[in-house]
Each structure stands twice: as structure tokens, then as C-alpha cells.
Amino acid sequence: LHRQLVDGQCRSDELLELSMSDSQELSCGRSLHTVELEIQEAFLRFMAAILKGYRSFLRPITQAPSEKATDASSLFDLQGFLKSRDRSHQK
């Protein structure tokens, strides 16, 4: 989808002129609903790729439930997770 938009198959000004009707077609022959589904699919693949391997950074609950014991920082090694990500994708 991104490549098609960049290449000009569907211009951004055409996308902006669309109404909220799912039956309306873009000039490139695709419906708005199809484009929305492709965007959702791309977002889902992105989130799955970002969160891959997160389970190995979960920390076990070692104390009786309390505010500190159930705090996100006590249950997930955020710094370790971030350091494990590919360096080319970090700022």
C-alpha cells in the first residue's frame, strides 16, 4: 500500500477527497474499505514484529500482590527489551 501511494497509483489528494462511504472506489479501482483493511493488516504486522520475543522479558511475581509488586516496572524488564531490539530501528 505504501509503495502504491508513493508511486502515485493512488494520489494522496484523491484519498483526502473520499467520503466515508465504503462503496466509493478510488481512481485506482480499489474501495476505501479495501484500503482500510490493508492499513489495519500492515499495522497488525508491525505490532507483531515490534513485540516479538516480549515474553522472555516478563518477570515473575515474587511477592504477595501489592502496589509495588504489580507495578509494570516490576513485571516487565523494559530496558532489557529495548536493548534487545535491532539497533537500526532505535533513535
C-alpha positions in Angstrom: 0.0 0.0 0.0 2.8 2.4 1.0 4.7 1.7 -2.3 1.5 2.2 -4.3 0.9 5.6 -2.6 4.5 6.7 -3.1 4.5 5.6 -6.8 1.4 7.6 -7.4 -1.1 4.8 -8.2 -3.4 6.4 -5.7 -2.6 10.1 -5.1 -2.9 11.5 -1.6 -5.3 14.3 -2.8 -7.6 11.6 -4.1 -7.6 9.9 -0.7 -8.4 13.2 1.0 -11.5 13.7 -1.3 -13.1 10.5 -0.2 -16.3 10.4 1.7 -16.9 7.9 4.5 -18.8 5.6 2.1 -17.2 2.2 2.0 -18.6 1.6 -1.5 -16.8 4.5 -3.1 -13.9 3.5 -5.2 -10.5 5.2 -5.6 -9.4 6.1 -9.0 -7.0 3.1 -8.9 -10.1 0.8 -8.7 -9.9 -0.1 -5.0 -12.6 0.6 -2.5 -12.0 2.7 0.6 -12.9 -0.4 2.7 -10.1 -2.4 0.9 -7.6 0.3 1.7 -8.6 0.5 5.3 -8.2 -3.3 5.6 -4.7 -3.1 4.1 -3.8 -0.4 6.6 -5.1 -2.5 9.5 -3.2 -5.5 8.3 0.0 -3.5 8.0 -0.4 -2.1 11.5 -1.0 -5.6 12.9 2.1 -7.0 11.2 4.1 -4.0 12.5 2.9 -4.6 16.1 3.6 -8.3 15.9 7.1 -7.6 14.7 7.8 -5.0 17.4 6.5 -7.2 20.2 8.2 -10.4 19.0 10.0 -12.1 21.9 8.5 -9.9 24.7 7.6 -13.0 26.8 11.3 -13.6 27.7 11.3 -10.2 29.4 8.3 -10.8 31.7 9.3 -11.1 35.3 7.6 -13.5 37.7 5.5 -12.2 40.7 7.7 -13.0 43.7 5.7 -11.2 46.4 2.1 -11.0 47.6 0.1 -8.6 45.4 0.7 -5.1 46.4 1.0 -1.8 44.5 4.8 -2.2 44.1 4.6 -5.9 43.3 2.1 -5.4 40.5 3.7 -2.3 39.0 4.6 -2.6 35.3 8.3 -2.0 36.1 8.3 -4.9 38.5 6.7 -7.3 36.0 8.5 -6.4 32.8 12.1 -5.7 32.0 11.6 -2.7 29.7 15.2 -1.7 29.5 16.3 -5.3 28.6 13.5 -5.5 26.0 14.5 -2.2 24.4 18.2 -3.1 24.3 17.3 -6.4 22.6 15.7 -4.6 19.6 17.6 -4.1 16.4 19.9 -1.0 16.8 19.0 0.2 13.3 15.4 0.9 14.5 16.3 2.8 17.6 16.8 6.5 18.0 
